[in-house]
Amino acid sequence: MTEVHLFAIGVLLAWLAGVRAYLTVFGLGVAGALGWLDLPQGLQATTSPWVIGLSGVLAAVEFFADKIPGVDSVWDLLQTLARVPAGAFLAAATLAPAGDLGAGMLATGAGVALTSHVLKAGSRALMNVSPEPVSNLAASVTEDVAVVGALTMAFAYPWLTLAVMVAITASIAFAMWWIWRRLVRPVQGRRTH
C-alpha cells in the first residue's frame, strides 16, 4: 500500500475512533489476528489477545451504555479522554513502519477524532432533549453499523470510504446547525419581547 492510501486509512481510523474507539480497535485486532487484513506494522499491537479482549469488553459496555438516553451523554463526556488519544494513535500508527509515531499524524488523528467525537456527542445531546428514546436508539445503532461498515471497507476502498464519511460528517454538522438554529432562535425571540 502506498503512503497516500495509508494516510487515508489513518484519517478514517481516527474518525471511527472518535465515534467508537473500542469497537474500532477491537475490529482491527480481530481482523488482523485472523488474517483478514494485512495491518501496517504500527497497528500490529491491536492483534494482541490482551488488546482484543479488553477492547471487546469495553466495546460491549459502550454498546449498552450508548443506547440509554442521558447515560450516553455522560459516557461521551468520559470517552473524550479515550477517543481522541485512540484516534491520534491509530492515525499515526498507520504510517509508522518503524514504530515511530509522527507528530504531524498524531495531531491530524487527534483533530479528526475530536471532530467526529464532538459531532457525535453534540448530536446525541440534542437528541436527549427529545422525550422519546427511539431516536437515541436509532442513532446509536446507526453509529454501530457505520463503524463496522466503514472498518470493513477501509482497507479495500480507503478513499471511497473516507469520502462517504466526510459526506456523512458534513450532513450531521449541517443538521445539528439547522436544529440548533430552530431551537435557539425561537427562545431568543421570546426573551427579547
Backbone as ProteinMPNN parsed JSONL, in Angstrom:
{"seq_chain_A": "MTEVHLFAIGVLLAWLAGVRAYLTVFGLGVAGALGWLDLPQGLQATTSPWVIGLSGVLAAVEFFADKIPGVDSVWDLLQTLARVPAGAFLAAATLAPAGDLGAGMLATGAGVALTSHVLKAGSRALMNVSPEPVSNLAASVTEDVAVVGALTMAFAYPWLTLAVMVAITASIAFAMWWIWRRLVRPVQGRRTH", "coords_chain_A": {"N_chain_A": [[0.83, -1.179, 0.0], [0.457, 2.249, -0.742], [1.841, 5.303, 0.657], [-0.009, 7.32, 0.484], [-2.458, 5.987, 0.409], [-2.317, 4.772, 2.921], [-2.344, 7.047, 4.494], [-4.988, 7.938, 4.062], [-6.361, 5.786, 5.196], [-5.469, 5.991, 7.839], [-6.565, 8.496, 8.616], [-9.251, 7.878, 8.352], [-9.501, 5.807, 10.277], [-9.02, 7.311, 12.561], [-11.267, 8.958, 12.531], [-13.286, 7.06, 12.918], [-12.547, 6.14, 15.454], [-13.189, 8.357, 16.948], [-15.885, 8.107, 17.114], [-16.51, 5.425, 17.912], [-14.261, 4.171, 19.687], [-13.393, 1.792, 21.007], [-14.683, -0.277, 19.623], [-13.566, 0.096, 17.113], [-10.802, -0.446, 17.564], [-11.057, -3.092, 18.485], [-12.218, -4.331, 16.197], [-10.147, -3.949, 14.297], [-8.109, -5.41, 15.555], [-9.166, -8.063, 15.689], [-9.576, -8.591, 12.938], [-6.957, -8.384, 12.002], [-5.652, -10.371, 13.542], [-6.947, -12.693, 12.679], [-6.095, -12.788, 10.11], [-7.526, -11.537, 8.143], [-7.017, -8.991, 7.393], [-4.122, -7.315, 6.245], [-2.386, -5.776, 8.334], [-0.763, -2.598, 8.753], [2.588, -2.296, 10.089], [2.704, -0.666, 12.387], [0.172, -0.944, 13.463], [0.022, -3.492, 14.413], [-0.007, -3.993, 17.115], [-2.639, -4.028, 17.884], [-3.484, -6.594, 17.505], [-2.868, -8.109, 19.657], [-3.809, -10.525, 22.09], [-4.588, -9.495, 24.58], [-5.218, -6.818, 24.016], [-7.286, -7.18, 22.186], [-9.139, -8.575, 23.812], [-9.631, -6.731, 25.975], [-10.503, -4.425, 24.565], [-12.733, -5.535, 23.359], [-14.418, -6.153, 25.55], [-14.813, -3.544, 26.552], [-16.019, -2.418, 24.298], [-18.423, -3.809, 24.308], [-19.551, -2.883, 26.714], [-19.791, -0.181, 26.033], [-21.597, -0.435, 23.926], [-24.047, -0.979, 25.201], [-24.251, 1.146, 27.075], [-24.424, 3.315, 25.414], [-26.944, 3.24, 24.376], [-28.79, 4.214, 26.135], [-30.657, 6.986, 26.925], [-29.262, 9.974, 28.187], [-27.418, 8.533, 29.864], [-25.787, 7.982, 27.739], [-24.766, 10.517, 27.07], [-23.226, 11.196, 29.316], [-21.402, 9.109, 29.166], [-20.217, 9.746, 26.679], [-18.951, 12.147, 27.376], [-17.028, 11.241, 29.249], [-15.616, 9.561, 27.537], [-14.192, 11.221, 25.896], [-11.658, 11.371, 26.818], [-10.597, 8.984, 25.976], [-11.219, 8.538, 23.245], [-10.05, 10.586, 21.624], [-7.158, 10.385, 22.076], [-6.944, 7.701, 21.172], [-7.706, 7.92, 18.483], [-5.621, 9.583, 17.589], [-3.416, 7.884, 17.999], [-4.087, 5.645, 16.31], [-4.166, 6.85, 13.757], [-1.496, 7.814, 13.495], [-0.029, 5.448, 13.878], [-0.698, 3.981, 11.663], [0.89, 4.996, 9.666], [3.457, 4.428, 10.537], [6.022, 2.708, 9.976], [8.384, 1.947, 11.296], [7.677, 2.069, 13.876], [7.841, 4.56, 14.949], [5.968, 7.209, 15.917], [4.693, 9.8, 14.1], [4.641, 13.299, 14.726], [3.044, 15.065, 13.256], [1.064, 13.395, 12.141], [-0.013, 12.369, 14.467], [-1.18, 14.699, 15.502], [-2.984, 15.256, 13.43], [-4.633, 12.967, 13.523], [-5.658, 13.242, 16.139], [-7.099, 15.631, 15.863], [-9.018, 14.927, 13.898], [-10.345, 12.805, 15.198], [-11.329, 14.195, 17.421], [-13.082, 15.977, 16.156], [-15.033, 14.219, 14.979], [-15.919, 13.038, 17.315], [-16.977, 15.228, 18.782], [-19.08, 15.976, 17.077], [-20.625, 13.625, 17.208], [-21.18, 13.434, 20.001], [-22.43, 15.905, 20.392], [-24.663, 15.756, 18.686], [-26.015, 13.675, 19.889], [-26.547, 14.777, 22.381], [-28.351, 16.761, 21.638], [-30.417, 15.1, 20.772], [-31.186, 13.991, 23.154], [-32.838, 15.835, 24.349], [-35.227, 15.326, 23.307], [-38.352, 13.807, 24.038], [-38.734, 11.107, 23.508], [-37.274, 7.837, 23.376], [-36.61, 6.526, 21.033], [-35.293, 7.783, 18.851], [-32.759, 8.126, 19.884], [-31.887, 5.489, 20.298], [-31.984, 4.586, 17.644], [-30.031, 6.252, 16.494], [-27.744, 5.374, 17.855], [-27.541, 2.672, 17.057], [-27.199, 3.093, 14.33], [-24.707, 4.356, 14.365], [-23.118, 2.217, 15.287], [-23.385, 0.398, 13.136], [-22.356, 1.98, 11.057], [-19.67, 2.307, 11.825], [-18.712, -0.373, 11.84], [-19.243, -1.027, 9.151], [-17.675, 0.906, 7.763], [-15.155, 0.231, 8.718], [-14.902, -2.29, 7.638], [-14.695, -1.69, 4.943], [-12.521, 0.022, 4.831], [-9.776, -0.694, 4.293], [-9.857, -1.832, 1.761], [-11.129, 0.031, 0.081], [-10.09, 2.801, 0.638], [-10.217, 5.597, -0.046], [-12.776, 6.008, -1.123], [-14.343, 5.213, 1.061], [-13.506, 7.105, 2.949], [-14.422, 9.423, 1.685], [-17.191, 9.006, 1.803], [-17.534, 9.035, 4.599], [-16.768, 11.683, 5.142], [-18.819, 13.032, 3.808], [-21.022, 12.158, 5.315], [-20.318, 13.23, 7.807], [-20.369, 15.988, 7.217], [-23.083, 16.237, 6.621], [-24.262, 15.615, 9.098], [-23.2, 17.688, 10.654], [-24.4, 19.897, 9.39], [-27.113, 19.314, 9.847], [-27.159, 19.418, 12.643], [-26.552, 22.137, 13.045], [-28.783, 23.3, 11.82], [-30.925, 22.328, 13.386], [-30.174, 23.362, 15.882], [-30.352, 26.082, 15.344], [-33.116, 26.273, 14.932], [-34.047, 25.633, 17.463], [-32.815, 27.49, 19.205], [-33.2, 30.127, 18.169], [-36.087, 30.67, 18.342], [-36.324, 30.689, 21.164], [-34.622, 32.8, 21.913], [-35.946, 34.871, 20.651], [-38.303, 35.015, 22.129], [-37.332, 35.919, 24.559], [-36.54, 38.543, 24.074], [-38.879, 39.921, 23.775]], "CA_chain_A": [[0.0, 0.0, 0.0], [1.233, 3.481, -0.81], [1.671, 6.188, 1.812], [-1.24, 8.092, 0.292], [-3.546, 5.114, 0.858], [-2.191, 4.626, 4.373], [-2.807, 8.307, 5.085], [-6.46, 7.915, 4.033], [-6.792, 4.797, 6.193], [-5.201, 6.564, 9.158], [-7.575, 9.527, 8.89], [-10.512, 7.168, 8.523], [-9.474, 5.137, 11.579], [-9.162, 8.36, 13.584], [-12.681, 9.368, 12.524], [-14.044, 5.977, 13.538], [-12.223, 6.133, 16.878], [-13.936, 9.455, 17.563], [-17.266, 7.653, 17.295], [-16.474, 4.172, 18.67], [-12.839, 3.815, 19.781], [-13.186, 0.396, 21.4], [-15.124, -1.124, 18.521], [-12.571, 0.248, 16.044], [-9.605, -1.204, 17.946], [-11.449, -4.497, 18.513], [-12.363, -4.788, 14.815], [-8.81, -4.04, 13.699], [-7.384, -6.508, 16.182], [-9.717, -9.348, 15.25], [-9.3, -8.758, 11.506], [-5.525, -8.643, 11.849], [-5.302, -11.666, 14.151], [-7.483, -13.778, 11.859], [-5.505, -12.717, 8.784], [-8.442, -10.933, 7.174], [-6.363, -7.764, 6.954], [-2.68, -7.212, 6.407], [-2.265, -4.496, 9.023], [0.563, -1.981, 8.786], [3.371, -2.709, 11.25], [2.353, 0.136, 13.547], [-1.124, -1.377, 14.008], [0.107, -4.886, 14.853], [-0.3, -4.074, 18.559], [-4.07, -4.288, 18.08], [-3.741, -8.033, 17.391], [-2.551, -8.757, 20.936], [-5.014, -11.057, 22.744], [-4.982, -8.58, 25.662], [-5.864, -5.646, 23.412], [-8.562, -7.651, 21.635], [-10.037, -8.886, 24.925], [-10.024, -5.514, 26.69], [-11.315, -3.565, 23.695], [-14.01, -6.224, 23.165], [-15.24, -5.936, 26.751], [-15.2, -2.124, 26.586], [-16.971, -2.188, 23.203], [-19.722, -4.332, 24.761], [-20.065, -1.925, 27.702], [-20.199, 1.008, 25.294], [-22.776, -0.769, 23.135], [-25.241, -0.827, 26.041], [-24.291, 2.488, 27.668], [-24.754, 4.287, 24.373], [-28.351, 3.115, 23.993], [-29.639, 4.758, 27.194], [-30.619, 8.452, 26.919], [-28.677, 10.552, 29.388], [-26.198, 7.773, 30.137], [-24.926, 8.14, 26.566], [-24.075, 11.803, 27.116], [-22.191, 11.082, 30.347], [-20.407, 8.215, 28.576], [-19.483, 10.518, 25.674], [-18.088, 13.091, 28.076], [-15.898, 10.48, 29.775], [-14.86, 8.947, 26.452], [-13.319, 12.196, 25.261], [-10.313, 11.03, 27.277], [-10.136, 7.776, 25.285], [-11.401, 8.576, 21.79], [-9.092, 11.472, 20.951], [-5.847, 9.731, 22.006], [-7.018, 6.499, 20.334], [-7.671, 8.385, 17.097], [-4.262, 10.051, 17.311], [-2.554, 6.708, 17.878], [-4.415, 4.844, 15.125], [-3.736, 7.578, 12.555], [-0.036, 7.841, 13.42], [0.488, 4.075, 13.773], [-0.922, 3.508, 10.297], [2.024, 5.447, 8.843], [4.694, 4.277, 11.309], [6.597, 1.389, 9.721], [9.429, 1.615, 12.263], [7.134, 2.246, 15.216], [7.96, 5.964, 15.354], [4.734, 7.928, 15.636], [4.975, 11.158, 13.667], [3.876, 14.343, 15.417], [2.025, 15.597, 12.347], [-0.036, 12.447, 12.023], [-0.662, 12.339, 15.78], [-2.039, 15.888, 15.576], [-4.083, 15.069, 12.47], [-5.539, 11.96, 14.086], [-6.354, 13.826, 17.295], [-8.072, 16.612, 15.359], [-10.107, 14.215, 13.222], [-11.104, 12.085, 16.227], [-12.053, 15.192, 18.217], [-14.184, 16.474, 15.325], [-16.118, 13.224, 14.899], [-16.429, 12.86, 18.672], [-17.818, 16.39, 19.123], [-20.322, 15.857, 16.301], [-21.412, 12.525, 17.771], [-21.66, 13.806, 21.333], [-23.354, 17.035, 20.246], [-25.934, 15.306, 18.103], [-26.702, 12.853, 20.884], [-27.052, 15.693, 23.415], [-29.565, 17.359, 21.074], [-31.463, 14.076, 20.755], [-31.621, 13.713, 24.518], [-33.903, 16.755, 24.752], [-36.462, 14.74, 22.796], [-38.93, 12.966, 25.085], [-38.846, 9.69, 23.157], [-35.955, 7.2, 23.296], [-36.414, 5.807, 19.769], [-34.279, 8.441, 18.024], [-31.474, 7.858, 20.506], [-31.562, 4.101, 19.987], [-31.72, 4.509, 16.204], [-28.734, 6.891, 16.247], [-26.701, 4.511, 18.386], [-27.414, 1.509, 16.167], [-26.636, 3.614, 13.079], [-23.275, 4.555, 14.603], [-22.5, 0.885, 15.332], [-23.356, -0.134, 11.771], [-21.451, 2.815, 10.257], [-18.283, 1.995, 12.192], [-18.389, -1.713, 11.335], [-19.222, -0.95, 7.69], [-16.507, 1.667, 7.317], [-13.969, -0.561, 9.047], [-14.873, -3.384, 6.666], [-14.3, -1.162, 3.635], [-11.411, 0.971, 4.952], [-8.519, -1.113, 3.678], [-10.075, -2.145, 0.345], [-11.517, 1.25, -0.634], [-9.903, 3.864, 1.632], [-10.643, 6.939, -0.479], [-14.232, 6.0, -1.234], [-14.876, 5.163, 2.422], [-13.236, 8.402, 3.558], [-15.345, 10.387, 1.064], [-18.522, 8.755, 2.38], [-17.506, 9.509, 5.987], [-16.763, 13.155, 5.107], [-20.182, 13.443, 3.446], [-21.877, 11.912, 6.483], [-19.94, 14.219, 8.816], [-20.9, 17.289, 6.792], [-24.547, 16.183, 6.76], [-24.581, 15.683, 10.531], [-22.885, 19.048, 11.104], [-25.445, 20.783, 8.877], [-28.357, 19.018, 10.569], [-27.042, 19.956, 14.003], [-26.649, 23.595, 12.933], [-30.164, 23.639, 11.486], [-31.742, 22.062, 14.577], [-29.778, 24.333, 16.901], [-30.959, 27.367, 14.946], [-34.561, 26.168, 15.15], [-34.314, 25.6, 18.897], [-32.311, 28.671, 19.903], [-33.797, 31.369, 17.665], [-37.377, 30.953, 18.984], [-36.129, 31.001, 22.58], [-34.066, 34.139, 21.988], [-37.01, 35.79, 20.241], [-39.238, 35.162, 23.263], [-36.682, 36.677, 25.627], [-36.45, 39.968, 23.732], [-40.216, 40.533, 23.764]], "C_chain_A": [[0.877, 1.245, 0.0], [0.973, 4.328, 0.435], [0.391, 7.002, 1.706], [-2.446, 7.272, 0.755], [-3.51, 4.936, 2.378], [-2.631, 5.898, 5.095], [-4.331, 8.325, 5.156], [-6.993, 6.935, 5.083], [-6.596, 5.343, 7.601], [-6.222, 7.614, 9.547], [-8.924, 8.87, 9.147], [-10.576, 6.455, 9.878], [-9.622, 6.141, 12.723], [-10.61, 8.81, 13.674], [-13.53, 8.313, 13.232], [-13.789, 5.906, 15.038], [-12.949, 7.253, 17.615], [-15.384, 9.1, 17.824], [-17.32, 6.421, 18.2], [-15.032, 3.674, 18.738], [-12.645, 2.328, 20.053], [-13.58, -0.565, 20.288], [-14.128, -1.066, 17.367], [-11.324, -0.574, 16.351], [-9.91, -2.706, 17.95], [-11.55, -5.059, 17.09], [-11.027, -4.928, 14.106], [-8.055, -5.248, 14.238], [-7.851, -7.872, 15.713], [-9.382, -9.602, 13.781], [-7.822, -9.045, 11.254], [-5.123, -10.004, 12.382], [-5.783, -12.843, 13.313], [-6.932, -13.78, 10.433], [-6.428, -12.15, 7.722], [-7.861, -9.654, 6.597], [-4.869, -7.886, 7.163], [-2.429, -5.829, 7.002], [-0.856, -3.933, 8.864], [1.265, -2.333, 10.093], [2.975, -1.952, 12.512], [1.044, -0.273, 14.204], [-1.112, -2.826, 14.505], [-0.205, -5.052, 16.336], [-1.768, -4.389, 18.818], [-4.401, -5.776, 18.012], [-3.39, -8.799, 18.664], [-3.837, -9.294, 21.56], [-5.513, -10.151, 23.877], [-5.724, -7.371, 25.117], [-7.23, -6.044, 22.859], [-9.566, -7.905, 22.761], [-10.541, -7.639, 25.625], [-10.896, -4.612, 25.822], [-12.67, -4.213, 23.405], [-14.954, -6.03, 24.339], [-15.727, -4.486, 26.801], [-16.17, -1.773, 25.456], [-18.355, -2.682, 23.587], [-20.349, -3.39, 25.79], [-20.584, -0.683, 26.991], [-21.469, 0.759, 24.481], [-24.043, -0.541, 23.948], [-25.353, 0.573, 26.634], [-24.772, 3.523, 26.66], [-26.222, 4.245, 23.951], [-29.301, 3.781, 24.99], [-29.539, 6.28, 27.187], [-30.114, 8.995, 28.254], [-27.371, 9.858, 29.736], [-25.228, 7.947, 28.963], [-24.151, 9.446, 26.598], [-22.974, 11.807, 28.173], [-21.052, 10.207, 29.82], [-19.562, 8.973, 27.556], [-18.517, 11.498, 26.323], [-16.84, 12.38, 28.605], [-15.005, 9.942, 28.653], [-14.027, 9.931, 25.647], [-11.864, 11.867, 25.606], [-9.75, 9.79, 26.592], [-10.167, 7.932, 23.766], [-10.36, 9.426, 21.079], [-7.689, 10.858, 20.935], [-5.846, 8.458, 21.141], [-6.97, 6.881, 18.86], [-6.289, 8.859, 16.689], [-3.325, 8.869, 17.1], [-2.825, 5.937, 16.593], [-3.958, 5.528, 13.846], [-2.217, 7.527, 12.407], [0.549, 6.438, 13.228], [0.305, 3.509, 12.371], [0.256, 3.86, 9.401], [3.368, 5.272, 9.542], [5.317, 2.909, 11.094], [7.655, 0.984, 10.748], [8.952, 1.778, 13.7], [7.246, 3.668, 15.733], [6.697, 6.704, 14.94], [5.067, 9.374, 15.296], [4.063, 12.172, 14.323], [2.764, 14.901, 14.531], [0.814, 14.688, 12.23], [-0.745, 12.264, 13.357], [-1.635, 13.512, 15.905], [-3.222, 15.761, 14.631], [-5.109, 14.088, 13.02], [-6.326, 12.495, 15.265], [-7.419, 14.81, 16.84], [-9.27, 15.954, 14.698], [-10.981, 13.489, 14.247], [-11.916, 13.058, 17.077], [-13.254, 15.73, 17.444], [-15.333, 15.478, 15.28], [-16.733, 12.986, 16.271], [-17.369, 13.997, 19.069], [-19.134, 16.335, 18.36], [-21.22, 14.753, 16.858], [-22.019, 12.93, 19.108], [-22.67, 14.944, 21.26], [-24.702, 16.614, 19.692], [-26.721, 14.475, 19.107], [-27.259, 13.722, 22.009], [-28.321, 16.39, 22.921], [-30.72, 16.362, 21.074], [-32.008, 13.805, 22.152], [-32.669, 14.691, 25.021], [-35.254, 16.281, 24.229], [-37.032, 13.801, 23.849], [-38.975, 11.476, 24.75], [-37.458, 9.077, 22.97], [-35.65, 6.553, 21.939], [-35.318, 6.446, 18.923], [-32.886, 8.185, 18.579], [-31.006, 6.442, 20.176], [-31.207, 3.954, 18.507], [-30.359, 5.121, 15.87], [-27.589, 6.0, 16.701], [-26.47, 3.299, 17.486], [-26.802, 1.934, 14.835], [-25.133, 3.825, 13.22], [-22.542, 3.215, 14.634], [-22.325, 0.328, 13.916], [-22.375, 0.653, 10.903], [-19.989, 2.49, 10.557], [-17.883, 0.628, 11.651], [-18.304, -1.691, 9.804], [-17.996, -0.226, 7.157], [-15.216, 0.908, 7.59], [-13.798, -1.709, 8.059], [-14.334, -2.906, 5.315], [-13.011, -0.341, 3.655], [-10.155, 0.555, 4.202], [-8.675, -1.422, 2.195], [-10.344, -0.883, -0.474], [-11.339, 2.47, 0.278], [-10.426, 5.221, 1.185], [-12.156, 7.035, -0.603], [-14.865, 6.033, 0.161], [-14.674, 6.5, 3.125], [-14.176, 9.469, 2.996], [-16.757, 10.239, 1.631], [-18.579, 9.276, 3.817], [-17.492, 11.036, 6.055], [-18.153, 13.669, 4.766], [-21.14, 13.26, 4.616], [-21.597, 12.949, 7.568], [-20.503, 15.59, 8.47], [-22.416, 17.331, 6.942], [-24.964, 16.303, 8.225], [-24.325, 17.087, 11.057], [-23.956, 20.032, 10.633], [-26.757, 20.563, 9.629], [-28.311, 19.562, 11.989], [-27.178, 21.472, 13.993], [-28.102, 24.014, 12.708], [-31.073, 23.448, 12.706], [-31.433, 23.081, 15.671], [-30.399, 25.692, 16.605], [-32.455, 27.37, 15.209], [-34.908, 26.172, 16.635], [-33.94, 26.908, 19.587], [-32.996, 29.952, 19.445], [-35.173, 31.651, 18.275], [-37.248, 31.331, 20.455], [-35.571, 32.405, 22.752], [-35.096, 35.184, 21.612], [-37.993, 36.044, 21.367], [-38.629, 35.997, 24.381], [-36.639, 38.174, 25.339], [-37.804, 40.661, 23.76], [-40.76, 40.671, 25.143]], "O_chain_A": [[1.913, 1.286, 0.663], [0.011, 4.099, 1.168], [-0.225, 7.335, 2.718], [-3.346, 7.797, 1.411], [-4.55, 4.949, 3.036], [-3.219, 5.835, 6.175], [-4.903, 8.684, 6.185], [-7.967, 7.231, 5.775], [-7.461, 5.175, 8.46], [-6.698, 7.628, 10.683], [-9.651, 9.267, 10.057], [-11.606, 6.502, 10.55], [-10.27, 5.855, 13.729], [-11.129, 9.021, 14.77], [-14.391, 8.644, 14.048], [-14.709, 5.641, 15.812], [-13.287, 7.103, 18.789], [-16.04, 9.721, 18.661], [-18.098, 6.388, 19.154], [-14.628, 2.84, 17.927], [-11.827, 1.677, 19.403], [-12.888, -1.553, 20.04], [-13.878, -2.08, 16.715], [-10.843, -1.315, 15.494], [-9.105, -3.502, 17.467], [-11.028, -6.138, 16.81], [-10.795, -5.907, 13.396], [-7.445, -6.006, 13.484], [-7.04, -8.736, 15.381], [-8.953, -10.698, 13.419], [-7.48, -9.856, 10.394], [-4.342, -10.716, 11.751], [-5.112, -13.872, 13.24], [-7.257, -14.663, 9.639], [-6.149, -12.268, 6.529], [-8.164, -9.273, 5.467], [-4.409, -8.484, 8.136], [-2.28, -4.843, 6.279], [0.122, -4.68, 8.841], [0.61, -2.634, 11.091], [2.918, -2.538, 13.593], [0.827, 0.018, 15.38], [-2.136, -3.328, 14.968], [-0.62, -6.128, 16.768], [-2.107, -4.955, 19.857], [-5.49, -6.18, 18.419], [-3.595, -10.011, 18.734], [-4.854, -8.6, 21.564], [-6.718, -10.05, 24.106], [-6.733, -6.946, 25.68], [-8.213, -5.327, 23.042], [-10.72, -7.489, 22.666], [-11.743, -7.495, 25.849], [-11.911, -4.093, 26.286], [-13.659, -3.503, 23.224], [-16.144, -5.774, 24.154], [-16.902, -4.227, 27.06], [-17.045, -0.926, 25.633], [-19.356, -2.056, 23.239], [-21.551, -3.13, 25.739], [-21.669, -0.188, 27.295], [-22.316, 1.644, 24.362], [-25.01, 0.029, 23.442], [-26.45, 1.129, 26.689], [-25.446, 4.488, 27.019], [-26.684, 5.135, 23.237], [-30.495, 3.899, 24.715], [-28.458, 6.823, 27.418], [-30.506, 8.516, 29.318], [-26.338, 10.509, 29.887], [-24.016, 8.045, 29.154], [-22.989, 9.48, 26.193], [-21.902, 12.367, 27.946], [-19.879, 10.529, 30.006], [-18.336, 8.864, 27.559], [-17.386, 11.656, 25.863], [-15.724, 12.866, 28.425], [-13.785, 9.876, 28.802], [-13.235, 9.518, 24.801], [-10.961, 12.06, 24.792], [-8.54, 9.569, 26.627], [-9.24, 7.503, 23.079], [-9.841, 9.025, 20.037], [-7.071, 10.811, 19.871], [-4.863, 8.173, 20.458], [-6.273, 6.24, 18.073], [-5.831, 8.577, 15.582], [-2.54, 8.846, 16.152], [-1.89, 5.61, 15.862], [-3.424, 4.877, 12.948], [-1.705, 7.232, 11.327], [1.521, 6.269, 12.491], [1.075, 2.65, 11.942], [0.585, 3.111, 8.482], [4.337, 5.927, 9.158], [5.164, 2.028, 11.939], [7.806, -0.203, 11.039], [9.738, 1.639, 14.637], [6.795, 3.959, 16.841], [6.392, 6.811, 13.752], [5.655, 10.09, 16.107], [2.861, 11.944, 14.463], [1.665, 15.178, 15.011], [-0.325, 15.155, 12.221], [-1.953, 12.028, 13.385], [-2.769, 13.344, 16.355], [-4.344, 16.118, 14.991], [-6.312, 14.35, 12.986], [-7.524, 12.236, 15.386], [-8.526, 14.818, 17.377], [-10.409, 16.371, 14.911], [-12.208, 13.548, 14.176], [-13.066, 12.775, 17.415], [-14.327, 15.918, 18.018], [-16.483, 15.847, 15.517], [-17.937, 12.755, 16.38], [-18.438, 13.754, 19.629], [-20.191, 16.615, 18.926], [-22.433, 14.929, 16.965], [-23.223, 12.788, 19.322], [-23.66, 14.942, 21.992], [-25.749, 17.057, 20.164], [-27.948, 14.559, 19.167], [-28.334, 13.433, 22.535], [-29.26, 16.588, 23.691], [-31.863, 16.729, 21.344], [-33.17, 13.428, 22.305], [-33.33, 14.416, 26.022], [-36.299, 16.772, 24.655], [-36.279, 13.07, 24.492], [-39.232, 10.661, 25.635], [-36.559, 9.74, 22.453], [-34.534, 6.08, 21.725], [-34.499, 5.738, 18.338], [-31.932, 8.042, 17.814], [-29.847, 6.236, 19.814], [-30.24, 3.275, 18.162], [-29.616, 4.573, 15.056], [-26.578, 5.883, 16.01], [-25.328, 2.947, 17.193], [-25.976, 1.214, 14.274], [-24.371, 3.511, 12.306], [-21.457, 3.092, 14.065], [-21.251, -0.151, 13.553], [-21.645, 0.067, 10.104], [-19.168, 2.409, 9.643], [-16.812, 0.491, 11.059], [-17.387, -2.276, 9.228], [-17.354, -0.688, 6.214], [-14.289, 0.94, 6.781], [-12.676, -2.055, 7.688], [-13.609, -3.63, 4.634], [-12.462, -0.04, 2.596], [-9.532, 1.385, 3.539], [-7.713, -1.286, 1.439], [-9.846, -0.745, -1.591], [-12.324, 3.107, 0.653], [-11.031, 5.931, 1.988], [-12.747, 8.045, -0.222], [-15.805, 6.789, 0.406], [-15.571, 6.977, 3.82], [-14.67, 10.318, 3.738], [-17.432, 11.232, 1.903], [-19.568, 9.895, 4.209], [-18.134, 11.622, 6.927], [-18.619, 14.638, 5.366], [-21.979, 14.123, 4.873], [-22.524, 13.484, 8.177], [-21.051, 16.275, 9.333], [-22.971, 18.352, 7.348], [-25.914, 17.016, 8.547], [-25.131, 17.624, 11.816], [-24.372, 20.906, 11.394], [-27.431, 21.523, 10.001], [-29.299, 20.104, 12.484], [-27.856, 22.034, 14.854], [-28.589, 24.96, 13.327], [-31.893, 24.313, 13.016], [-32.347, 23.601, 16.311], [-30.907, 26.365, 17.502], [-33.001, 28.375, 15.665], [-35.966, 26.671, 17.017], [-34.67, 27.38, 20.458], [-33.341, 30.787, 20.281], [-35.416, 32.782, 18.695], [-37.978, 32.196, 20.941], [-36.003, 33.131, 23.647], [-35.12, 36.27, 22.191], [-38.465, 37.168, 21.54], [-39.35, 36.711, 25.078], [-36.696, 38.985, 26.264], [-37.857, 41.89, 23.768], [-41.873, 41.166, 25.32]]}, "name": "protein", "num_of_chains": 1, "seq": "MTEVHLFAIGVLLAWLAGVRAYLTVFGLGVAGALGWLDLPQGLQATTSPWVIGLSGVLAAVEFFADKIPGVDSVWDLLQTLARVPAGAFLAAATLAPAGDLGAGMLATGAGVALTSHVLKAGSRALMNVSPEPVSNLAASVTEDVAVVGALTMAFAYPWLTLAVMVAITASIAFAMWWIWRRLVRPVQGRRTH"}
